[in-house]
Amino acid sequence: MGENLLCEKRKLSVEELNAKAKMFRRQILEMTFAAGSGHPGGSMSSIDIVTALYYNVLRIDPKNPNWPDRDRFVLSKGHVCPAVYAVLADLGFFPREALMTLRKSGSILQGHPDMHKTPGIEMSTGSLGQGLSVSCGMALAARLDSKSYRVYCLMGDGEVQEGNIWEGAMLASHLKLDNLTAILDRNRLQIDGNTEQVMSLEPLPDKWRAFGWNVLEIDGHDMHQILDSLNLAKRTKNRPTIIIANTVKGKGVSFMENQVGFHGRALTKEEMAKAMEELK
């Protein structure tokens, strides 16, 4: 299987990655519009990160989703699953036609990821705060089994107000889990408003450093910075890495950007027409 690692066959240029991400933004809006519900704002703030991971970093095999040596990706902020579903469909984990069944009864694509229904999903998530601890367990399992796979965990910034996140952060540092990379989608908006008004997170980088993590801060929409930070994380030894990715909620559609109202609602017909025009 080693010679067939898909990440080695399909690494894309930055231009190709950006084009993919733009296509996925359209699909995110189409999926949630067809469903009449969902979480487009955070899906669009994180899609550049998800695209870079799946096409240029993760060792995975769509034809064998349970390949034991695959890298693991845990979407801790499970409500932004439309971003991951779009990528998984493009890679061939399941037919693209399934995207338009998002959130429908009997669909393999529910409103939060289901590891028992959706090929390519590593962990059923949606109850915020749990993904990092699960990722710690996966990373520890790799060490105990003498496996080389890496674990990546994408979290939301509102999510890191949860105590379970900090228990996981403490454990990962204590165990020196250098095969674990956490990524924080720092769009500064959560369902109730601005994160700093709901429950202030700053100084966020210093808090992670105090917990013993290697901390990298990037523009989460700059493919060069995303890829460089993921490569730096791979080379870091004896401690886990967190990439704090500064992003814009609703990125890519002008009237959605930095608007908390698009955290958890689909676009109207009129809004869809405007958004599709911007995402041509």
Phi and psi in degrees as GROMACS dihedral restraints (atoms count N, CA, C in turn):
[ dihedral_restraints ]
;  ai    aj    ak    al  type     phi  dphi    fc
    3     4     5     6     1   -55.1    20    10
    4     5     6     7     1   -38.2    20    10
    6     7     8     9     1   -75.2    20    10
    7     8     9    10     1    -7.4    20    10
    9    10    11    12     1  -109.0    20    10
   10    11    12    13     1    19.1    20    10
   12    13    14    15     1   -59.8    20    10
   13    14    15    16     1   121.1    20    10
   15    16    17    18     1   -66.3    20    10
   16    17    18    19     1   -29.8    20    10
   18    19    20    21     1   -62.2    20    10
   19    20    21    22     1   -27.4    20    10
   21    22    23    24     1   -80.0    20    10
   22    23    24    25     1   -23.3    20    10
   24    25    26    27     1   -89.1    20    10
   25    26    27    28     1   -27.9    20    10
   27    28    29    30     1  -123.4    20    10
   28    29    30    31     1    25.9    20    10
   30    31    32    33     1   -62.2    20    10
   31    32    33    34     1   132.0    20    10
   33    34    35    36     1  -106.6    20    10
   34    35    36    37     1   157.8    20    10
   36    37    38    39     1   -72.6    20    10
   37    38    39    40     1   165.2    20    10
   39    40    41    42     1   -59.7    20    10
   40    41    42    43     1   -40.0    20    10
   42    43    44    45     1   -63.2    20    10
   43    44    45    46     1   -41.6    20    10
   45    46    47    48     1   -67.2    20    10
   46    47    48    49     1   -38.7    20    10
   48    49    50    51     1   -63.7    20    10
   49    50    51    52     1   -42.8    20    10
   51    52    53    54     1   -63.9    20    10
   52    53    54    55     1   -37.7    20    10
   54    55    56    57     1   -66.3    20    10
   55    56    57    58     1   -40.7    20    10
   57    58    59    60     1   -60.8    20    10
   58    59    60    61     1   -48.0    20    10
   60    61    62    63     1   -60.4    20    10
   61    62    63    64     1   -37.1    20    10
   63    64    65    66     1   -66.3    20    10
   64    65    66    67     1   -40.7    20    10
   66    67    68    69     1   -61.8    20    10
   67    68    69    70     1   -42.2    20    10
   69    70    71    72     1   -66.6    20    10
   70    71    72    73     1   -33.8    20    10
   72    73    74    75     1   -60.0    20    10
   73    74    75    76     1   -42.5    20    10
   75    76    77    78     1   -61.3    20    10
   76    77    78    79     1   -43.5    20    10
   78    79    80    81     1   -67.7    20    10
   79    80    81    82     1   -36.0    20    10
   81    82    83    84     1   -58.4    20    10
   82    83    84    85     1   -45.9    20    10
   84    85    86    87     1   -68.3    20    10
   85    86    87    88     1   -38.4    20    10
   87    88    89    90     1   -66.0    20    10
   88    89    90    91     1   -41.9    20    10
   90    91    92    93     1   -62.0    20    10
   91    92    93    94     1   -50.6    20    10
   93    94    95    96     1   -69.8    20    10
   94    95    96    97     1   -32.1    20    10
   96    97    98    99     1   -65.3    20    10
   97    98    99   100     1   -44.8    20    10
   99   100   101   102     1   -63.3    20    10
  100   101   102   103     1   -35.9    20    10
  102   103   104   105     1   -76.7    20    10
  103   104   105   106     1   -25.9    20    10
  105   106   107   108     1    77.7    20    10
  106   107   108   109     1    11.0    20    10
  108   109   110   111     1  -165.4    20    10
  109   110   111   112     1   174.3    20    10
  111   112   113   114     1   130.6    20    10
  112   113   114   115     1  -168.9    20    10
  114   115   116   117     1  -129.0    20    10
  115   116   117   118     1    78.8    20    10
  117   118   119   120     1   -73.7    20    10
  118   119   120   121     1   -34.4    20    10
  120   121   122   123     1   -58.5    20    10
  121   122   123   124     1   -54.6    20    10
  123   124   125   126     1   -71.2    20    10
  124   125   126   127     1   -28.3    20    10
  126   127   128   129     1   -63.2    20    10
  127   128   129   130     1   -38.6    20    10
  129   130   131   132     1   -79.0    20    10
  130   131   132   133     1   -25.9    20    10
  132   133   134   135     1   -75.0    20    10
  133   134   135   136     1   -24.9    20    10
  135   136   137   138     1  -102.9    20    10
  136   137   138   139     1    -6.3    20    10
  138   139   140   141     1   -66.5    20    10
  139   140   141   142     1   -31.5    20    10
  141   142   143   144     1   -63.6    20    10
  142   143   144   145     1   -41.3    20    10
  144   145   146   147     1   -64.3    20    10
  145   146   147   148     1   -47.9    20    10
  147   148   149   150     1   -61.9    20    10
  148   149   150   151     1   -41.1    20    10
  150   151   152   153     1   -62.5    20    10
  151   152   153   154     1   -48.2    20    10
  153   154   155   156     1   -59.6    20    10
  154   155   156   157     1   -43.1    20    10
  156   157   158   159     1   -60.6    20    10
  157   158   159   160     1   -53.2    20    10
  159   160   161   162     1   -71.5    20    10
  160   161   162   163     1   -30.7    20    10
  162   163   164   165     1   -93.6    20    10
  163   164   165   166     1   -28.1    20    10
  165   166   167   168     1  -123.8    20    10
  166   167   168   169     1    -2.1    20    10
  168   169   170   171     1  -127.8    20    10
  169   170   171   172     1   -55.1    20    10
  171   172   173   174     1   -66.2    20    10
  172   173   174   175     1   135.9    20    10
  174   175   176   177     1   -90.3    20    10
  175   176   177   178     1   105.2    20    10
  177   178   179   180     1  -141.9    20    10
  178   179   180   181     1   165.7    20    10
  180   181   182   183     1  -141.5    20    10
  181   182   183   184     1   102.9    20    10
  183   184   185   186     1   -57.1    20    10
  184   185   186   187     1   -27.1    20    10
  186   187   188   189     1   -79.4    20    10
  187   188   189   190     1   -14.4    20    10
  189   190   191   192     1  -141.7    20    10
  190   191   192   193     1    71.6    20    10
  192   193   194   195     1   -58.0    20    10
  193   194   195   196     1   -24.2    20    10
  195   196   197   198     1  -100.8    20    10
  196   197   198   199     1    19.2    20    10
  198   199   200   201     1   -50.5    20    10
  199   200   201   202     1   122.2    20    10
  201   202   203   204     1   -59.2    20    10
  202   203   204   205     1   -29.3    20    10
  204   205   206   207     1   -95.4    20    10
  205   206   207   208     1    10.0    20    10
  207   208   209   210     1   -66.9    20    10
  208   209   210   211     1   153.3    20    10
  210   211   212   213     1   -71.9    20    10
  211   212   213   214     1   152.6    20    10
  213   214   215   216     1  -108.7    20    10
  214   215   216   217     1   134.6    20    10
  216   217   218   219     1  -121.5    20    10
  217   218   219   220     1   121.1    20    10
  219   220   221   222     1  -109.9    20    10
  220   221   222   223     1   119.5    20    10
  222   223   224   225     1   -89.9    20    10
  223   224   225   226     1    88.5    20    10
  225   226   227   228     1   -64.9    20    10
  226   227   228   229     1   -39.6    20    10
  228   229   230   231     1   -83.6    20    10
  229   230   231   232     1    76.2    20    10
  231   232   233   234     1   -63.0    20    10
  232   233   234   235     1   -20.1    20    10
  234   235   236   237     1   -69.2    20    10
  235   236   237   238     1   -15.5    20    10
  237   238   239   240     1   -95.0    20    10
  238   239   240   241     1    27.8    20    10
  240   241   242   243     1   -58.7    20    10
  241   242   243   244     1   -24.5    20    10
  243   244   245   246     1   -54.0    20    10
  244   245   246   247     1   -33.3    20    10
  246   247   248   249     1   -62.9    20    10
  247   248   249   250     1   -44.6    20    10
  249   250   251   252     1   -72.3    20    10
  250   251   252   253     1   -39.6    20    10
  252   253   254   255     1   -59.3    20    10
  253   254   255   256     1   -42.6    20    10
  255   256   257   258     1   -60.0    20    10
  256   257   258   259     1   -42.9    20    10
  258   259   260   261     1   -68.8    20    10
  259   260   261   262     1   -45.3    20    10
  261   262   263   264     1   -60.6    20    10
  262   263   264   265     1   -39.3    20    10
  264   265   266   267     1   -65.6    20    10
  265   266   267   268     1   -41.3    20    10
  267   268   269   270     1   -64.4    20    10
  268   269   270   271     1   -32.0    20    10
  270   271   272   273     1   -81.8    20    10
  271   272   273   274     1   -11.8    20    10
  273   274   275   276     1    96.7    20    10
  274   275   276   277     1    17.0    20    10
  276   277   278   279     1   -67.8    20    10
  277   278   279   280     1   -29.8    20    10
  279   280   281   282     1  -158.3    20    10
  280   281   282   283     1   164.1    20    10
  282   283   284   285     1   -64.5    20    10
  283   284   285   286     1   143.9    20    10
  285   286   287   288     1   -59.8    20    10
  286   287   288   289     1   -29.2    20    10
  288   289   290   291     1   -58.1    20    10
  289   290   291   292     1   -25.8    20    10
  291   292   293   294     1   -66.2    20    10
  292   293   294   295     1   -22.8    20    10
  294   295   296   297     1   -57.7    20    10
  295   296   297   298     1   -37.3    20    10
  297   298   299   300     1   -77.5    20    10
  298   299   300   301     1     1.4    20    10
  300   301   302   303     1  -100.1    20    10
  301   302   303   304     1     9.3    20    10
  303   304   305   306     1   -47.0    20    10
  304   305   306   307     1   130.0    20    10
  306   307   308   309     1    67.9    20    10
  307   308   309   310     1     8.4    20    10
  309   310   311   312     1   -89.2    20    10
  310   311   312   313     1   151.5    20    10
  312   313   314   315     1   -59.5    20    10
  313   314   315   316     1   129.7    20    10
  315   316   317   318     1    85.9    20    10
  316   317   318   319     1    -6.4    20    10
  318   319   320   321     1   -71.8    20    10
  319   320   321   322     1   151.5    20    10
  321   322   323   324     1   -77.8    20    10
  322   323   324   325     1    -7.7    20    10
  324   325   326   327     1  -115.0    20    10
  325   326   327   328     1    91.4    20    10
  327   328   329   330     1   -86.4    20    10
  328   329   330   331     1   174.8    20    10
  330   331   332   333     1   -69.8    20    10
  331   332   333   334     1   -14.6    20    10
  333   334   335   336     1  -135.9    20    10
  334   335   336   337     1   149.3    20    10
  336   337   338   339     1   -61.3    20    10
  337   338   339   340     1   138.0    20    10
  339   340   341   342     1  -124.1    20    10
  340   341   342   343     1   110.3    20    10
  342   343   344   345     1   -67.3    20    10
  343   344   345   346     1   -16.0    20    10
  345   346   347   348     1   -91.2    20    10
  346   347   348   349     1   -15.3    20    10
  348   349   350   351     1  -110.6    20    10
  349   350   351   352     1   -29.7    20    10
  351   352   353   354     1  -113.0    20    10
  352   353   354   355     1   115.9    20    10
  354   355   356   357     1   -58.4    20    10
  355   356   357   358     1   134.6    20    10
  357   358   359   360     1    96.0    20    10
  358   359   360   361     1   -11.2    20    10
  360   361   362   363     1   -88.4    20    10
  361   362   363   364     1   124.8    20    10
  363   364   365   366     1   -86.5    20    10
  364   365   366   367     1   -28.6    20    10
  366   367   368   369     1  -149.8    20    10
  367   368   369   370     1   132.4    20    10
  369   370   371   372     1   -72.8    20    10
  370   371   372   373     1   118.6    20    10
  372   373   374   375     1  -129.9    20    10
  373   374   375   376     1   170.9    20    10
  375   376   377   378     1   147.6    20    10
  376   377   378   379     1   -35.0    20    10
  378   379   380   381     1   -79.6    20    10
  379   380   381   382     1   104.3    20    10
  381   382   383   384     1   -63.9    20    10
  382   383   384   385     1   145.2    20    10
  384   385   386   387     1   102.9    20    10
  385   386   387   388     1   -10.3    20    10
  387   388   389   390     1   -93.3    20    10
  388   389   390   391     1   -21.3    20    10
  390   391   392   393     1   -62.3    20    10
  391   392   393   394     1   -37.5    20    10
  393   394   395   396     1   -67.4    20    10
  394   395   396   397     1   -41.0    20    10
  396   397   398   399     1   -64.2    20    10
  397   398   399   400     1   -41.2    20    10
  399   400   401   402     1   -61.4    20    10
  400   401   402   403     1   -41.4    20    10
  402   403   404   405     1   -63.8    20    10
  403   404   405   406     1   -36.6    20    10
  405   406   407   408     1   -59.5    20    10
  406   407   408   409     1   -43.9    20    10
  408   409   410   411     1   -62.3    20    10
  409   410   411   412     1   -40.9    20    10
  411   412   413   414     1   -64.6    20    10
  412   413   414   415     1   -43.1    20    10
  414   415   416   417     1   -66.2    20    10
  415   416   417   418     1   -39.3    20    10
  417   418   419   420     1   -65.6    20    10
  418   419   420   421     1   -39.2    20    10
  420   421   422   423     1   -61.0    20    10
  421   422   423   424     1   -39.4    20    10
  423   424   425   426     1   -60.0    20    10
  424   425   426   427     1   -43.1    20    10
  426   427   428   429     1   -64.4    20    10
  427   428   429   430     1   -46.9    20    10
  429   430   431   432     1   -65.6    20    10
  430   431   432   433     1   -30.8    20    10
  432   433   434   435     1   -92.8    20    10
  433   434   435   436     1     5.2    20    10
  435   436   437   438     1    55.9    20    10
  436   437   438   439     1    43.5    20    10
  438   439   440   441     1  -102.5    20    10
  439   440   441   442     1   152.9    20    10
  441   442   443   444     1   -98.4    20    10
  442   443   444   445     1     1.1    20    10
  444   445   446   447     1   -68.9    20    10
  445   446   447   448     1   153.3    20    10
  447   448   449   450     1  -109.5    20    10
  448   449   450   451     1   159.7    20    10
  450   451   452   453     1  -122.2    20    10
  451   452   453   454     1   132.6    20    10
  453   454   455   456     1  -123.0    20    10
  454   455   456   457     1   135.2    20    10
  456   457   458   459     1  -130.1    20    10
  457   458   459   460     1   121.1    20    10
  459   460   461   462     1  -100.2    20    10
  460   461   462   463     1   122.6    20    10
  462   463   464   465     1  -118.2    20    10
  463   464   465   466     1   158.3    20    10
  465   466   467   468     1   -95.5    20    10
  466   467   468   469     1   158.2    20    10
  468   469   470   471     1   -75.7    20    10
  469   470   471   472     1   -34.4    20    10
  471   472   473   474     1   -61.9    20    10
  472   473   474   475     1   -31.3    20    10
  474   475   476   477     1   -65.4    20    10
  475   476   477   478     1   -31.8    20    10
  477   478   479   480     1   -76.1    20    10
  478   479   480   481     1     6.7    20    10
  480   481   482   483     1   -79.1    20    10
  481   482   483   484     1    -9.0    20    10
  483   484   485   486     1   -80.9    20    10
  484   485   486   487     1   136.6    20    10
  486   487   488   489     1   -63.8    20    10
  487   488   489   490     1   -31.5    20    10
  489   490   491   492     1   -60.5    20    10
  490   491   492   493     1   -32.3    20    10
  492   493   494   495     1   -59.2    20    10
  493   494   495   496     1   -43.0    20    10
  495   496   497   498     1   -77.4    20    10
  496   497   498   499     1   -25.7    20    10
  498   499   500   501     1   -65.7    20    10
  499   500   501   502     1   -43.5    20    10
  501   502   503   504     1   -63.8    20    10
  502   503   504   505     1   -39.8    20    10
  504   505   506   507     1   -61.8    20    10
  505   506   507   508     1   -41.6    20    10
  507   508   509   510     1   -66.9    20    10
  508   509   510   511     1   -41.3    20    10
  510   511   512   513     1   -65.7    20    10
  511   512   513   514     1   -45.7    20    10
  513   514   515   516     1   -60.4    20    10
  514   515   516   517     1   -39.9    20    10
  516   517   518   519     1   -68.9    20    10
  517   518   519   520     1   -43.7    20    10
  519   520   521   522     1   -59.2    20    10
  520   521   522   523     1   -39.4    20    10
  522   523   524   525     1   -87.6    20    10
  523   524   525   526     1    -1.6    20    10
  525   526   527   528     1    54.6    20    10
  526   527   528   529     1    51.1    20    10
  528   529   530   531     1   -80.7    20    10
  529   530   531   532     1    79.6    20    10
  531   532   533   534     1   -78.0    20    10
  532   533   534   535     1    -1.7    20    10
  534   535   536   537     1   -93.8    20    10
  535   536   537   538     1    10.8    20    10
  537   538   539   540     1  -114.1    20    10
  538   539   540   541     1   128.0    20    10
  540   541   542   543     1  -123.4    20    10
  541   542   543   544     1   120.9    20    10
  543   544   545   546     1   -98.1    20    10
  544   545   546   547     1   145.3    20    10
  546   547   548   549     1  -127.7    20    10
  547   548   549   550     1   128.0    20    10
  549   550   551   552     1  -108.1    20    10
  550   551   552   553     1   117.7    20    10
  552   553   554   555     1   -79.8    20    10
  553   554   555   556     1    93.4    20    10
  555   556   557   558     1   -92.2    20    10
  556   557   558   559     1    73.6    20    10
  558   559   560   561     1   -94.2    20    10
  559   560   561   562     1    -3.2    20    10
  561   562   563   564     1    68.9    20    10
  562   563   564   565     1    12.5    20    10
  564   565   566   567     1  -129.9    20    10
  565   566   567   568     1   137.4    20    10
  567   568   569   570     1  -129.9    20    10
  568   569   570   571     1   179.1    20    10
  570   571   572   573     1   -57.4    20    10
  571   572   573   574     1   -31.0    20    10
  573   574   575   576     1   -94.8    20    10
  574   575   576   577     1     0.1    20    10
  576   577   578   579     1   133.5    20    10
  577   578   579   580     1  -154.1    20    10
  579   580   581   582     1   -69.1    20    10
  580   581   582   583     1   134.1    20    10
  582   583   584   585     1   -59.1    20    10
  583   584   585   586     1   -35.2    20    10
  585   586   587   588     1   -73.2    20    10
  586   587   588   589     1   -20.6    20    10
  588   589   590   591     1   -89.1    20    10
  589   590   591   592     1   -32.9    20    10
  591   592   593   594     1   -72.2    20    10
  592   593   594   595     1   -53.9    20    10
  594   595   596   597     1  -161.7    20    10
  595   596   597   598     1   106.6    20    10
  597   598   599   600     1   -57.9    20    10
  598   599   600   601     1   135.5    20    10
  600   601   602   603     1  -101.6    20    10
  601   602   603   604     1   -23.9    20    10
  603   604   605   606     1   -73.9    20    10
  604   605   606   607     1   150.8    20    10
  606   607   608   609     1   -80.5    20    10
  607   608   609   610     1   101.2    20    10
  609   610   611   612     1   -64.6    20    10
  610   611   612   613     1   -47.9    20    10
  612   613   614   615     1   -58.8    20    10
  613   614   615   616     1   -39.9    20    10
  615   616   617   618     1   -64.8    20    10
  616   617   618   619     1   -34.6    20    10
  618   619   620   621     1   -64.6    20    10
  619   620   621   622     1   -43.4    20    10
  621   622   623   624     1   -68.0    20    10
  622   623   624   625     1   -37.3    20    10
  624   625   626   627     1   -63.3    20    10
  625   626   627   628     1   -39.3    20    10
  627   628   629   630     1   -64.0    20    10
  628   629   630   631     1   -26.5    20    10
  630   631   632   633     1   -86.3    20    10
  631   632   633   634     1     2.7    20    10
  633   634   635   636     1    92.1    20    10
  634   635   636   637     1    16.5    20    10
  636   637   638   639     1   -93.1    20    10
  637   638   639   640     1   151.4    20    10
  639   640   641   642     1   -78.5    20    10
  640   641   642   643     1   122.3    20    10
  642   643   644   645     1  -112.6    20    10
  643   644   645   646     1   126.7    20    10
  645   646   647   648     1  -121.4    20    10
  646   647   648   649     1   135.1    20    10
  648   649   650   651     1  -116.7    20    10
  649   650   651   652     1   130.5    20    10
  651   652   653   654     1  -141.4    20    10
  652   653   654   655     1   169.0    20    10
  654   655   656   657     1   -83.1    20    10
  655   656   657   658     1   112.4    20    10
  657   658   659   660     1   -73.5    20    10
  658   659   660   661     1     5.0    20    10
  660   661   662   663     1  -115.4    20    10
  661   662   663   664     1     4.1    20    10
  663   664   665   666     1  -100.7    20    10
  664   665   666   667     1   107.9    20    10
  666   667   668   669     1   -59.3    20    10
  667   668   669   670     1   -37.7    20    10
  669   670   671   672     1   -59.3    20    10
  670   671   672   673     1   -47.6    20    10
  672   673   674   675     1   -67.4    20    10
  673   674   675   676     1   -38.3    20    10
  675   676   677   678     1   -60.8    20    10
  676   677   678   679     1   -50.2    20    10
  678   679   680   681     1   -65.8    20    10
  679   680   681   682     1   -41.7    20    10
  681   682   683   684     1   -61.8    20    10
  682   683   684   685     1   -42.5    20    10
  684   685   686   687     1   -67.4    20    10
  685   686   687   688     1   -38.1    20    10
  687   688   689   690     1   -66.5    20    10
  688   689   690   691     1   -35.1    20    10
  690   691   692   693     1   -69.3    20    10
  691   692   693   694     1   -39.5    20    10
  693   694   695   696     1   -63.2    20    10
  694   695   696   697     1   -38.8    20    10
  696   697   698   699     1   -61.7    20    10
  697   698   699   700     1   -39.5    20    10
  699   700   701   702     1   -61.7    20    10
  700   701   702   703     1   -33.5    20    10
  702   703   704   705     1   -87.9    20    10
  703   704   705   706     1    -7.9    20    10
  705   706   707   708     1   -78.8    20    10
  706   707   708   709     1   130.5    20    10
  708   709   710   711     1  -113.4    20    10
  709   710   711   712     1   147.6    20    10
  711   712   713   714     1    71.7    20    10
  712   713   714   715     1     9.9    20    10
  714   715   716   717     1  -161.1    20    10
  715   716   717   718     1   151.5    20    10
  717   718   719   720     1   -74.5    20    10
  718   719   720   721     1   162.3    20    10
  720   721   722   723     1  -119.1    20    10
  721   722   723   724     1   138.6    20    10
  723   724   725   726     1  -118.6    20    10
  724   725   726   727     1   132.0    20    10
  726   727   728   729     1  -103.6    20    10
  727   728   729   730     1   111.8    20    10
  729   730   731   732     1   -88.9    20    10
  730   731   732   733     1   106.4    20    10
  732   733   734   735     1   -99.3    20    10
  733   734   735   736     1   108.4    20    10
  735   736   737   738     1   -74.9    20    10
  736   737   738   739     1   118.9    20    10
  738   739   740   741     1  -131.3    20    10
  739   740   741   742     1   176.1    20    10
  741   742   743   744     1  -121.4    20    10
  742   743   744   745     1   121.9    20    10
  744   745   746   747     1   -62.6    20    10
  745   746   747   748     1   132.8    20    10
  747   748   749   750     1    75.8    20    10
  748   749   750   751     1    18.3    20    10
  750   751   752   753     1   -52.8    20    10
  751   752   753   754     1   130.7    20    10
  753   754   755   756     1   112.9    20    10
  754   755   756   757     1   -19.7    20    10
  756   757   758   759     1  -126.0    20    10
  757   758   759   760     1   117.9    20    10
  759   760   761   762     1   -55.3    20    10
  760   761   762   763     1   -45.7    20    10
  762   763   764   765     1   -78.2    20    10
  763   764   765   766     1    -8.7    20    10
  765   766   767   768     1   -94.0    20    10
  766   767   768   769     1   -23.0    20    10
  768   769   770   771     1   -64.0    20    10
  769   770   771   772     1   129.7    20    10
  771   772   773   774     1    60.8    20    10
  772   773   774   775     1    26.3    20    10
  774   775   776   777     1  -110.8    20    10
  775   776   777   778     1   113.5    20    10
  777   778   779   780     1   -64.7    20    10
  778   779   780   781     1   -23.2    20    10
  780   781   782   783     1   -61.4    20    10
  781   782   783   784     1   -21.5    20    10
  783   784   785   786     1   -94.0    20    10
  784   785   786   787     1    12.9    20    10
  786   787   788   789     1   -60.0    20    10
  787   788   789   790     1   -47.1    20    10
  789   790   791   792     1  -138.5    20    10
  790   791   792   793     1    39.3    20    10
  792   793   794   795     1  -142.3    20    10
  793   794   795   796     1   149.0    20    10
  795   796   797   798     1   -78.6    20    10
  796   797   798   799     1   161.1    20    10
  798   799   800   801     1   -76.0    20    10
  799   800   801   802     1   153.7    20    10
  801   802   803   804     1   -78.3    20    10
  802   803   804   805     1   171.8    20    10
  804   805   806   807     1   -59.9    20    10
  805   806   807   808     1   -41.9    20    10
  807   808   809   810     1   -67.5    20    10
  808   809   810   811     1   -41.4    20    10
  810   811   812   813     1   -65.8    20    10
  811   812   813   814     1   -36.7    20    10
  813   814   815   816     1   -61.2    20    10
  814   815   816   817     1   -43.2    20    10
  816   817   818   819     1   -60.6    20    10
  817   818   819   820     1   -42.6    20    10
  819   820   821   822     1   -66.3    20    10
  820   821   822   823     1   -42.9    20    10
  822   823   824   825     1   -65.7    20    10
  823   824   825   826     1   -43.1    20    10
  825   826   827   828     1   -63.8    20    10
  826   827   828   829     1   -33.1    20    10
  828   829   830   831     1   -65.2    20    10
  829   830   831   832     1   -40.7    20    10
  831   832   833   834     1   -70.5    20    10
  832   833   834   835     1   -26.8    20    10
  834   835   836   837     1  -100.6    20    10
  835   836   837   838     1    21.4    20    10
